[in-house]
Amino acid sequence: MAGIHSPTQNHLLAAMPTTTLERLRPHLTLTSLARGQVLYEAGERMSYFYFPTTGIISLLHALADGASAEIAVIGQEGVVAVSLLMGGDTASSRAMVQSPGFAYQLPVRVLKEEFQRGGATQELLLRYAQVLLTQAAQAAVCNRHHSVDQQLCRRLLLSLDRMLSNELMLTQELIASMLGVRREGITEAAGRLQSAGMIEYRRGRIRVLDRPALQSRCCECYGVVKRESDRLLARTGTY
């Protein structure tokens, strides 16, 4: 397993100065991520940062009645628990694995010490935190003002940006939970996209057949997040 994985598969780690990465490397531990696995619940003390390499993780806000909605999605471009660098020590949302794969764990203390050194690493992590804030803000706007079809397109495109293939392992139940809508709404929306030849859906797998058409059906929210990510992270090669 160690021979086919590298920390630099995570774009944020790869963009860090060489000296920083060499200090972090002895503390990085490869871990597998299972679909549906909860890394943290809201309010829990967090012990590790997670740098995904092939897995995708959703940040969700859950309500007392069990309902939830996704506020951000994190893949190989980023890190889970960046909020710890802003001064907190507990999770503000649930972190759940959306797509199985792998990530590197890093003890909180180690990255906090590196962050406090300042310089290029601190700047990089702060820019990434801004990207997540943009995602969360745009998700709130999208869920309030746009159709289920548009929300589904946005969500599929966000996953595609973090995958090496055009096939996503997503059940309709999971998508409905992430978007905070009824499962029947997702079934109908996915059916319309499939009839239009944009996707193929079967047994918890969605294969995107026509990405340009999917983007044209999407609302402006995906473009807002993508442009902000490119602006803040493109010069580092993290996105």
Stockholm file with secondary structure:
# STOCKHOLM 1.0

chainA/1-239         MAGIHSPTQNHLLAAMPTTTLERLRPHLTLTSLARGQVLYEAGERMSYFYFPTTGIISLLHALADGASAEIAVIGQEGVVAVSLLMGGDTASSRAMVQSPGFAYQLPVRVLKEEFQRGGATQELLLRYAQVLLTQAAQAAVCNRHHSVDQQLCRRLLLSLDRMLSNELMLTQELIASMLGVRREGITEAAGRLQSAGMIEYRRGRIRVLDRPALQSRCCECYGVVKRESDRLLARTGTY
#=GR chainA/1-239 SS CGGGCCGGGSHHHHHSCHHHHHHHGGGCEEEEECTTCEEECTTCBCCEEEEESSCEEEEEEECTTSCEEEEEEECTTCCBTGGGGGTCCBCSSEEEEEECEEEEEEEHHHHHHHHHTCHHHHHHHHHHHHHHHHHHHHHHHHHHHSCHHHHHHHHHHHHHTTCSSSEEECCHHHHHHHHTSCHHHHHHHHHHHHHTTSEEEETTEEEESCHHHHHHHSCTHHHHHHHHHHHHHGGGTCC
#=GC SS_cons         CGGGCCGGGSHHHHHSCHHHHHHHGGGCEEEEECTTCEEECTTCBCCEEEEESSCEEEEEEECTTSCEEEEEEECTTCCBTGGGGGTCCBCSSEEEEEECEEEEEEEHHHHHHHHHTCHHHHHHHHHHHHHHHHHHHHHHHHHHHSCHHHHHHHHHHHHHTTCSSSEEECCHHHHHHHHTSCHHHHHHHHHHHHHTTSEEEETTEEEESCHHHHHHHSCTHHHHHHHHHHHHHGGGTCC
//
